[in-house]
């Protein structure tokens, strides 16, 4: 792990110069100048005197994420294994303007990715975008977005921060925390500090506006700016004493909310959070789940799957319905349908989704559904190191175990993408032989038609419980399959004994 480094920055806002000195030396924080002594309100004469610069690799999860009620995660997922895309960001209640900003930013990142990359290859390009709420005080909320692009030579990571006042439904970027007359000087000083601290690092040459879009204002009044550096992030902290004169009215609004001592209090929302209609993008939008801290887990059965009466799939036509990417806002409705039809299914869950809907996961377990591991953040596992892959699976496994009392023993890699390294992770890999493409067609009729056209005894059917149309399709699909004589079982039941590292497509096909 890289050791954090701290340095002192002496710089001039007006000139944009920066001088790095060892942090053990405490120089007199002044710059010789013929200019008059600056006043606290003199923006042009303000002087940056200290900054802390640290570098750290991007984390799997946002450790500083803040939970607020009613949040729904927007998800845009492409299952194109030749150029996979996974996008998620929090939709805050009563913050329409903020949602529009986040959506535009995410779409811009995706469009650039599609322009700059070519599908296919041994290690296809991948885009992973996620977002976390990092601040919520009084009526102000802040969201940090992170974009990670892989392929075309090397990884590229960048962040952007957006704020909103939910009482006024106003939203702005982190760059707007600072007065426009100071943006260039502050960004130049921050970039100079980072380059001086890390002369061997390949730091981004982004414009001042792009660099400042990552700005976060702390409760102490410091301004934190993030620079991309070979997949890592270099954080530059500019001190409050010198930043305060440069703050814009919106920056002062954020600072006031951070120091108000008031908890986050959004205007009253409807009792049932509405799921917004999808925004047309290059890939279908899947709305996922409200982010909220998981409540205390009740006791649930130890067995995560298995009917009361065993089914011999060697003698009867079995089929396994599988659902990926959840839990989501429609999972409970799907569970109602499965319960009414007395059908067992298998759910390959994402860790990030489980944190949002822990009760749905508990209900799946209590109903005897099978629960498999779909990683934490839906990354293409072909691009991960073995340690990163184990973290993705281990984090989700730990969370599921804490909520249900049992750890998943089966895994399905995101996009179905795997390589020889994926086979060494100690888990059977569950693929499918019937792809409904529900993520693409988003039609209950088409999803049902595709399933019925390809199903055979022993089939494993791929669907996603984060699509409302997939849940809409469930009653008719179940009735049609049952009319053909199929018996519904879980993946563990249809496969029987499984081996780590083996890829299973159906009961009769594996390699």
DRENNU-377690 format. One record per residue (C-alpha): x, y, z. Coordinates in steps of 0.5 Angstrom, whole numbers, plus 500, padded with zeros to 3 digits. Each point is the difference from the previous one (the first is absolute). Layout:
BEGIN
{px = X; py = Y; pz = Z} $
...
END
This chain:
BEGIN
{px = 500; py = 500; pz = 500} $
{px = 503; py = 507; pz = 498} $
{px = 502; py = 504; pz = 506} $
{px = 496; py = 507; pz = 501} $
{px = 504; py = 506; pz = 499} $
{px = 499; py = 507; pz = 503} $
{px = 503; py = 506; pz = 497} $
{px = 499; py = 507; pz = 501} $
{px = 499; py = 505; pz = 494} $
{px = 501; py = 507; pz = 500} $
{px = 497; py = 503; pz = 494} $
{px = 497; py = 507; pz = 498} $
{px = 493; py = 500; pz = 497} $
{px = 501; py = 506; pz = 496} $
{px = 506; py = 497; pz = 497} $
{px = 499; py = 492; pz = 500} $
{px = 507; py = 499; pz = 502} $
{px = 501; py = 494; pz = 505} $
{px = 506; py = 498; pz = 505} $
{px = 501; py = 493; pz = 503} $
{px = 503; py = 500; pz = 507} $
{px = 501; py = 494; pz = 505} $
{px = 494; py = 499; pz = 505} $
{px = 505; py = 500; pz = 505} $
{px = 502; py = 507; pz = 499} $
{px = 495; py = 506; pz = 502} $
{px = 502; py = 506; pz = 496} $
{px = 498; py = 506; pz = 501} $
{px = 493; py = 500; pz = 496} $
{px = 502; py = 507; pz = 496} $
{px = 502; py = 502; pz = 493} $
{px = 504; py = 506; pz = 499} $
{px = 496; py = 504; pz = 495} $
{px = 500; py = 508; pz = 499} $
{px = 492; py = 499; pz = 500} $
{px = 496; py = 503; pz = 506} $
{px = 499; py = 495; pz = 506} $
{px = 493; py = 496; pz = 497} $
{px = 494; py = 501; pz = 504} $
{px = 495; py = 494; pz = 501} $
{px = 496; py = 502; pz = 495} $
{px = 505; py = 502; pz = 495} $
{px = 499; py = 494; pz = 495} $
{px = 506; py = 502; pz = 495} $
{px = 505; py = 501; pz = 506} $
{px = 498; py = 494; pz = 503} $
{px = 506; py = 495; pz = 502} $
{px = 500; py = 492; pz = 500} $
{px = 505; py = 498; pz = 505} $
{px = 499; py = 493; pz = 502} $
{px = 497; py = 494; pz = 497} $
{px = 500; py = 492; pz = 502} $
{px = 501; py = 496; pz = 494} $
{px = 499; py = 492; pz = 500} $
{px = 499; py = 495; pz = 495} $
{px = 496; py = 493; pz = 501} $
{px = 497; py = 495; pz = 495} $
{px = 493; py = 500; pz = 498} $
{px = 496; py = 496; pz = 505} $
{px = 495; py = 495; pz = 499} $
{px = 494; py = 503; pz = 504} $
{px = 500; py = 507; pz = 502} $
{px = 502; py = 500; pz = 507} $
{px = 498; py = 507; pz = 502} $
{px = 493; py = 499; pz = 497} $
{px = 494; py = 503; pz = 503} $
{px = 493; py = 497; pz = 501} $
{px = 494; py = 504; pz = 499} $
{px = 492; py = 498; pz = 500} $
{px = 497; py = 499; pz = 493} $
{px = 506; py = 500; pz = 496} $
{px = 499; py = 495; pz = 493} $
{px = 506; py = 498; pz = 496} $
{px = 500; py = 501; pz = 493} $
{px = 503; py = 494; pz = 496} $
{px = 502; py = 500; pz = 493} $
{px = 503; py = 493; pz = 498} $
{px = 502; py = 497; pz = 493} $
{px = 501; py = 493; pz = 500} $
{px = 505; py = 500; pz = 494} $
{px = 506; py = 496; pz = 502} $
{px = 504; py = 504; pz = 494} $
{px = 499; py = 506; pz = 503} $
{px = 497; py = 500; pz = 507} $
{px = 497; py = 506; pz = 504} $
{px = 497; py = 501; pz = 507} $
{px = 497; py = 506; pz = 502} $
{px = 497; py = 502; pz = 507} $
{px = 499; py = 506; pz = 504} $
{px = 495; py = 503; pz = 505} $
{px = 494; py = 503; pz = 499} $
{px = 498; py = 505; pz = 506} $
{px = 493; py = 501; pz = 501} $
{px = 497; py = 507; pz = 498} $
{px = 507; py = 502; pz = 497} $
{px = 498; py = 500; pz = 492} $
{px = 505; py = 504; pz = 498} $
{px = 506; py = 496; pz = 504} $
{px = 497; py = 494; pz = 496} $
{px = 500; py = 503; pz = 493} $
{px = 508; py = 502; pz = 502} $
{px = 502; py = 493; pz = 502} $
{px = 496; py = 497; pz = 494} $
{px = 503; py = 505; pz = 495} $
{px = 507; py = 499; pz = 503} $
{px = 500; py = 492; pz = 500} $
{px = 497; py = 501; pz = 493} $
{px = 506; py = 504; pz = 497} $
{px = 505; py = 495; pz = 503} $
{px = 496; py = 494; pz = 497} $
{px = 500; py = 504; pz = 493} $
{px = 508; py = 502; pz = 501} $
{px = 501; py = 492; pz = 501} $
{px = 496; py = 498; pz = 494} $
{px = 504; py = 505; pz = 496} $
{px = 507; py = 498; pz = 502} $
{px = 499; py = 493; pz = 501} $
{px = 499; py = 494; pz = 495} $
{px = 497; py = 494; pz = 502} $
{px = 503; py = 493; pz = 501} $
{px = 507; py = 498; pz = 501} $
{px = 503; py = 495; pz = 505} $
{px = 499; py = 505; pz = 506} $
{px = 494; py = 504; pz = 497} $
{px = 499; py = 508; pz = 502} $
{px = 495; py = 501; pz = 506} $
{px = 497; py = 506; pz = 504} $
{px = 498; py = 500; pz = 507} $
{px = 497; py = 506; pz = 503} $
{px = 497; py = 500; pz = 507} $
{px = 498; py = 506; pz = 505} $
{px = 499; py = 501; pz = 507} $
{px = 497; py = 505; pz = 504} $
{px = 506; py = 503; pz = 504} $
{px = 496; py = 506; pz = 504} $
{px = 493; py = 501; pz = 502} $
{px = 499; py = 506; pz = 505} $
{px = 494; py = 504; pz = 501} $
{px = 497; py = 501; pz = 493} $
{px = 507; py = 499; pz = 496} $
{px = 502; py = 493; pz = 498} $
{px = 506; py = 498; pz = 496} $
{px = 502; py = 495; pz = 495} $
{px = 506; py = 497; pz = 498} $
{px = 501; py = 496; pz = 493} $
{px = 505; py = 496; pz = 498} $
{px = 502; py = 498; pz = 493} $
{px = 505; py = 494; pz = 499} $
{px = 501; py = 498; pz = 492} $
{px = 505; py = 494; pz = 499} $
{px = 503; py = 499; pz = 493} $
{px = 503; py = 504; pz = 494} $
{px = 507; py = 499; pz = 504} $
{px = 499; py = 502; pz = 507} $
{px = 494; py = 501; pz = 505} $
{px = 498; py = 507; pz = 501} $
{px = 496; py = 502; pz = 507} $
{px = 497; py = 507; pz = 501} $
{px = 495; py = 503; pz = 505} $
{px = 495; py = 505; pz = 500} $
{px = 496; py = 503; pz = 505} $
{px = 493; py = 503; pz = 500} $
{px = 496; py = 504; pz = 505} $
{px = 492; py = 502; pz = 501} $
{px = 496; py = 504; pz = 505} $
{px = 494; py = 495; pz = 500} $
{px = 495; py = 506; pz = 503} $
{px = 501; py = 504; pz = 494} $
{px = 502; py = 494; pz = 495} $
{px = 506; py = 504; pz = 497} $
{px = 506; py = 496; pz = 498} $
{px = 508; py = 501; pz = 499} $
{px = 506; py = 497; pz = 499} $
{px = 506; py = 500; pz = 504} $
{px = 504; py = 505; pz = 496} $
{px = 494; py = 505; pz = 502} $
{px = 502; py = 500; pz = 507} $
{px = 506; py = 505; pz = 498} $
{px = 499; py = 507; pz = 497} $
{px = 501; py = 500; pz = 492} $
{px = 506; py = 505; pz = 501} $
{px = 504; py = 495; pz = 504} $
{px = 498; py = 494; pz = 497} $
{px = 507; py = 500; pz = 496} $
{px = 504; py = 502; pz = 505} $
{px = 498; py = 495; pz = 505} $
{px = 500; py = 494; pz = 495} $
{px = 507; py = 502; pz = 498} $
{px = 503; py = 500; pz = 507} $
{px = 497; py = 494; pz = 502} $
{px = 502; py = 496; pz = 493} $
{px = 507; py = 503; pz = 501} $
{px = 500; py = 498; pz = 508} $
{px = 498; py = 493; pz = 497} $
{px = 506; py = 499; pz = 495} $
{px = 505; py = 503; pz = 505} $
{px = 498; py = 495; pz = 505} $
{px = 500; py = 494; pz = 495} $
{px = 505; py = 502; pz = 494} $
{px = 500; py = 493; pz = 498} $
{px = 492; py = 499; pz = 499} $
{px = 496; py = 501; pz = 494} $
{px = 495; py = 505; pz = 502} $
{px = 495; py = 502; pz = 496} $
{px = 500; py = 507; pz = 496} $
{px = 493; py = 501; pz = 500} $
{px = 497; py = 507; pz = 499} $
{px = 499; py = 505; pz = 506} $
{px = 492; py = 499; pz = 500} $
{px = 501; py = 492; pz = 500} $
{px = 505; py = 500; pz = 505} $
{px = 496; py = 504; pz = 505} $
{px = 493; py = 496; pz = 498} $
{px = 503; py = 495; pz = 505} $
{px = 500; py = 506; pz = 506} $
{px = 498; py = 498; pz = 507} $
{px = 499; py = 505; pz = 505} $
{px = 501; py = 497; pz = 507} $
{px = 496; py = 503; pz = 507} $
{px = 507; py = 503; pz = 502} $
{px = 500; py = 504; pz = 493} $
{px = 505; py = 496; pz = 497} $
{px = 500; py = 499; pz = 492} $
{px = 502; py = 493; pz = 498} $
{px = 501; py = 499; pz = 493} $
{px = 502; py = 493; pz = 496} $
{px = 504; py = 499; pz = 495} $
{px = 500; py = 493; pz = 496} $
{px = 507; py = 497; pz = 500} $
{px = 501; py = 493; pz = 496} $
{px = 494; py = 497; pz = 503} $
{px = 501; py = 503; pz = 507} $
{px = 498; py = 507; pz = 503} $
{px = 504; py = 505; pz = 502} $
{px = 496; py = 505; pz = 505} $
{px = 502; py = 507; pz = 502} $
{px = 497; py = 504; pz = 506} $
{px = 501; py = 507; pz = 499} $
{px = 499; py = 504; pz = 507} $
{px = 494; py = 503; pz = 502} $
{px = 503; py = 507; pz = 502} $
{px = 502; py = 501; pz = 493} $
{px = 494; py = 496; pz = 497} $
{px = 495; py = 504; pz = 503} $
{px = 501; py = 507; pz = 496} $
{px = 499; py = 496; pz = 494} $
{px = 494; py = 497; pz = 501} $
{px = 494; py = 501; pz = 496} $
{px = 493; py = 501; pz = 503} $
{px = 498; py = 493; pz = 499} $
{px = 507; py = 498; pz = 503} $
{px = 498; py = 504; pz = 506} $
{px = 493; py = 497; pz = 500} $
{px = 503; py = 493; pz = 501} $
{px = 505; py = 502; pz = 505} $
{px = 494; py = 503; pz = 504} $
{px = 496; py = 494; pz = 500} $
{px = 506; py = 496; pz = 502} $
{px = 501; py = 504; pz = 506} $
{px = 493; py = 501; pz = 502} $
{px = 500; py = 494; pz = 504} $
{px = 493; py = 498; pz = 497} $
{px = 499; py = 493; pz = 498} $
{px = 498; py = 499; pz = 492} $
{px = 492; py = 502; pz = 500} $
{px = 498; py = 499; pz = 493} $
{px = 493; py = 502; pz = 498} $
{px = 494; py = 495; pz = 501} $
{px = 500; py = 495; pz = 495} $
{px = 494; py = 495; pz = 498} $
{px = 500; py = 494; pz = 505} $
{px = 502; py = 495; pz = 494} $
{px = 506; py = 503; pz = 496} $
{px = 498; py = 500; pz = 493} $
{px = 505; py = 497; pz = 494} $
{px = 501; py = 505; pz = 495} $
{px = 499; py = 498; pz = 493} $
{px = 506; py = 498; pz = 496} $
{px = 505; py = 505; pz = 497} $
{px = 501; py = 498; pz = 492} $
{px = 508; py = 498; pz = 500} $
{px = 504; py = 496; pz = 496} $
{px = 498; py = 494; pz = 505} $
{px = 494; py = 499; pz = 504} $
{px = 499; py = 503; pz = 507} $
{px = 498; py = 495; pz = 505} $
{px = 498; py = 504; pz = 507} $
{px = 502; py = 496; pz = 506} $
{px = 500; py = 502; pz = 507} $
{px = 499; py = 505; pz = 506} $
{px = 507; py = 500; pz = 504} $
{px = 499; py = 499; pz = 507} $
{px = 503; py = 497; pz = 506} $
{px = 498; py = 493; pz = 501} $
{px = 496; py = 499; pz = 506} $
{px = 501; py = 494; pz = 505} $
{px = 500; py = 493; pz = 496} $
{px = 494; py = 496; pz = 503} $
{px = 502; py = 492; pz = 501} $
{px = 499; py = 497; pz = 493} $
{px = 500; py = 493; pz = 498} $
{px = 507; py = 497; pz = 499} $
{px = 499; py = 497; pz = 493} $
{px = 500; py = 505; pz = 495} $
{px = 497; py = 495; pz = 495} $
{px = 496; py = 494; pz = 499} $
{px = 493; py = 497; pz = 500} $
{px = 497; py = 496; pz = 505} $
{px = 499; py = 494; pz = 495} $
{px = 507; py = 499; pz = 496} $
{px = 499; py = 500; pz = 493} $
{px = 504; py = 495; pz = 495} $
{px = 501; py = 504; pz = 494} $
{px = 503; py = 494; pz = 497} $
{px = 493; py = 498; pz = 499} $
{px = 496; py = 506; pz = 500} $
{px = 500; py = 506; pz = 495} $
{px = 503; py = 505; pz = 505} $
{px = 502; py = 508; pz = 498} $
{px = 503; py = 505; pz = 505} $
{px = 498; py = 507; pz = 500} $
{px = 506; py = 505; pz = 501} $
{px = 500; py = 507; pz = 502} $
{px = 506; py = 505; pz = 500} $
{px = 502; py = 507; pz = 503} $
{px = 495; py = 500; pz = 505} $
{px = 497; py = 501; pz = 505} $
{px = 496; py = 506; pz = 497} $
{px = 493; py = 504; pz = 501} $
{px = 497; py = 494; pz = 496} $
{px = 503; py = 494; pz = 504} $
{px = 494; py = 500; pz = 505} $
{px = 495; py = 500; pz = 495} $
{px = 504; py = 494; pz = 496} $
{px = 500; py = 496; pz = 507} $
{px = 492; py = 501; pz = 501} $
{px = 499; py = 497; pz = 493} $
{px = 505; py = 494; pz = 501} $
{px = 497; py = 499; pz = 507} $
{px = 493; py = 500; pz = 497} $
{px = 502; py = 495; pz = 494} $
{px = 504; py = 496; pz = 505} $
{px = 507; py = 501; pz = 496} $
{px = 507; py = 500; pz = 502} $
{px = 505; py = 504; pz = 497} $
{px = 507; py = 502; pz = 500} $
{px = 503; py = 507; pz = 502} $
{px = 507; py = 502; pz = 498} $
{px = 500; py = 507; pz = 504} $
{px = 505; py = 506; pz = 500} $
{px = 503; py = 502; pz = 506} $
{px = 498; py = 507; pz = 499} $
{px = 493; py = 498; pz = 499} $
{px = 499; py = 496; pz = 506} $
{px = 503; py = 506; pz = 504} $
{px = 494; py = 504; pz = 497} $
{px = 494; py = 494; pz = 501} $
{px = 503; py = 496; pz = 506} $
{px = 492; py = 498; pz = 501} $
{px = 499; py = 497; pz = 493} $
{px = 506; py = 496; pz = 501} $
{px = 498; py = 497; pz = 507} $
{px = 493; py = 498; pz = 497} $
{px = 504; py = 497; pz = 494} $
{px = 503; py = 495; pz = 505} $
{px = 494; py = 499; pz = 504} $
{px = 496; py = 498; pz = 494} $
{px = 505; py = 495; pz = 499} $
{px = 503; py = 503; pz = 493} $
{px = 507; py = 499; pz = 498} $
{px = 505; py = 506; pz = 501} $
{px = 506; py = 500; pz = 496} $
{px = 506; py = 505; pz = 500} $
{px = 500; py = 506; pz = 494} $
{px = 506; py = 504; pz = 503} $
{px = 499; py = 506; pz = 503} $
{px = 501; py = 505; pz = 495} $
{px = 498; py = 497; pz = 493} $
{px = 507; py = 500; pz = 498} $
{px = 503; py = 496; pz = 494} $
{px = 504; py = 495; pz = 504} $
{px = 505; py = 499; pz = 494} $
{px = 503; py = 507; pz = 501} $
{px = 501; py = 499; pz = 508} $
{px = 506; py = 497; pz = 503} $
{px = 498; py = 493; pz = 504} $
{px = 501; py = 505; pz = 507} $
{px = 494; py = 505; pz = 497} $
{px = 496; py = 494; pz = 498} $
{px = 500; py = 497; pz = 507} $
{px = 498; py = 506; pz = 503} $
{px = 494; py = 501; pz = 495} $
{px = 498; py = 493; pz = 502} $
{px = 502; py = 500; pz = 507} $
{px = 497; py = 507; pz = 502} $
{px = 493; py = 497; pz = 497} $
{px = 501; py = 494; pz = 503} $
{px = 501; py = 503; pz = 507} $
{px = 494; py = 504; pz = 499} $
{px = 495; py = 495; pz = 498} $
{px = 503; py = 495; pz = 506} $
{px = 499; py = 506; pz = 505} $
{px = 493; py = 501; pz = 498} $
{px = 498; py = 492; pz = 498} $
{px = 504; py = 496; pz = 504} $
{px = 503; py = 497; pz = 494} $
{px = 505; py = 501; pz = 495} $
{px = 499; py = 500; pz = 493} $
{px = 504; py = 494; pz = 497} $
{px = 498; py = 501; pz = 492} $
{px = 502; py = 506; pz = 496} $
{px = 498; py = 503; pz = 494} $
{px = 505; py = 505; pz = 497} $
{px = 497; py = 507; pz = 497} $
{px = 499; py = 500; pz = 493} $
{px = 501; py = 492; pz = 500} $
{px = 508; py = 502; pz = 499} $
{px = 505; py = 496; pz = 503} $
{px = 507; py = 497; pz = 498} $
{px = 505; py = 495; pz = 503} $
{px = 501; py = 504; pz = 506} $
{px = 493; py = 501; pz = 502} $
{px = 500; py = 492; pz = 500} $
{px = 505; py = 500; pz = 506} $
{px = 496; py = 504; pz = 505} $
{px = 497; py = 494; pz = 503} $
{px = 493; py = 500; pz = 498} $
{px = 495; py = 497; pz = 494} $
{px = 499; py = 505; pz = 495} $
{px = 492; py = 500; pz = 498} $
{px = 499; py = 502; pz = 492} $
{px = 493; py = 499; pz = 497} $
{px = 498; py = 497; pz = 493} $
{px = 494; py = 504; pz = 500} $
{px = 501; py = 507; pz = 499} $
{px = 493; py = 504; pz = 500} $
{px = 504; py = 507; pz = 499} $
{px = 495; py = 503; pz = 504} $
{px = 505; py = 506; pz = 502} $
{px = 500; py = 502; pz = 492} $
{px = 493; py = 499; pz = 498} $
{px = 496; py = 502; pz = 507} $
{px = 494; py = 496; pz = 497} $
{px = 496; py = 495; pz = 504} $
{px = 498; py = 497; pz = 494} $
{px = 507; py = 500; pz = 497} $
{px = 503; py = 497; pz = 506} $
{px = 495; py = 495; pz = 500} $
{px = 500; py = 498; pz = 493} $
{px = 508; py = 499; pz = 500} $
{px = 499; py = 496; pz = 506} $
{px = 495; py = 495; pz = 497} $
{px = 504; py = 500; pz = 494} $
{px = 506; py = 497; pz = 503} $
{px = 498; py = 496; pz = 506} $
{px = 502; py = 493; pz = 501} $
{px = 500; py = 495; pz = 505} $
{px = 506; py = 502; pz = 505} $
{px = 500; py = 507; pz = 497} $
{px = 503; py = 506; pz = 504} $
{px = 496; py = 507; pz = 498} $
{px = 503; py = 506; pz = 501} $
{px = 496; py = 506; pz = 503} $
{px = 501; py = 507; pz = 504} $
{px = 495; py = 501; pz = 506} $
{px = 502; py = 508; pz = 499} $
{px = 496; py = 500; pz = 494} $
{px = 492; py = 502; pz = 501} $
{px = 498; py = 496; pz = 493} $
{px = 504; py = 494; pz = 503} $
{px = 496; py = 500; pz = 506} $
{px = 494; py = 501; pz = 496} $
{px = 502; py = 494; pz = 495} $
{px = 500; py = 495; pz = 506} $
{px = 493; py = 498; pz = 501} $
{px = 499; py = 498; pz = 493} $
{px = 507; py = 497; pz = 499} $
{px = 499; py = 496; pz = 506} $
{px = 493; py = 498; pz = 497} $
{px = 502; py = 498; pz = 493} $
{px = 506; py = 496; pz = 503} $
{px = 496; py = 496; pz = 505} $
{px = 495; py = 499; pz = 494} $
{px = 506; py = 496; pz = 496} $
{px = 501; py = 496; pz = 506} $
{px = 506; py = 503; pz = 503} $
{px = 502; py = 500; pz = 508} $
{px = 503; py = 506; pz = 503} $
{px = 506; py = 499; pz = 504} $
{px = 506; py = 504; pz = 502} $
{px = 507; py = 500; pz = 497} $
{px = 503; py = 495; pz = 505} $
{px = 494; py = 496; pz = 499} $
{px = 501; py = 499; pz = 493} $
{px = 507; py = 499; pz = 500} $
{px = 501; py = 496; pz = 506} $
{px = 507; py = 499; pz = 502} $
{px = 505; py = 506; pz = 497} $
{px = 507; py = 501; pz = 500} $
{px = 504; py = 507; pz = 501} $
{px = 503; py = 503; pz = 493} $
{px = 495; py = 496; pz = 496} $
{px = 495; py = 504; pz = 495} $
{px = 493; py = 497; pz = 500} $
{px = 495; py = 502; pz = 495} $
{px = 495; py = 496; pz = 501} $
{px = 499; py = 493; pz = 503} $
{px = 503; py = 496; pz = 494} $
{px = 505; py = 505; pz = 498} $
{px = 506; py = 502; pz = 504} $
{px = 508; py = 501; pz = 499} $
END
